[in-house]
Amino acid sequence: MILATTESVSGYRVARTLGLVRGSTVRVRHVGRDLIASLRNLAGGEVYEYTKLLAEVREQAVDRMISEASALGANGIVCVRFQSAEVSRAAAEMMCYGTAVELRPE
């Protein structure tokens, strides 16, 4: 599957547009990670626990988007974007979306 944040992919043409695809996941805060993050916040610097968590969440959202596109028969997704939203005080959603397309070499 070819993913692009642009409307086109160099060396390919869009033969068919299959529609909007998305993948999302909602995660809640983890007491242990929050405690460690709070301690790190006192000293400053990167909060590795959250960096790792967000990377995992983004990958899961991308994987779900790719599954949806594959089910439509797509071999590419263009205009890929990420969006996050707070669902509650302790939970957040990460969404990945784009346009599923059938790409053909030029």
URLINBEL-V770405 format. One record per helix or strand. SS is the DSSP state (2 for helix, 1 for strand). FROM is the first residue (numbers start at 1). LEN is the number of residues. If there is no record, write none. Layout:
SS	FROM	LEN
SS	FROM	LEN
This chain:
1	2	2
1	12	17
2	31	13
2	48	24
1	76	13
1	91	15
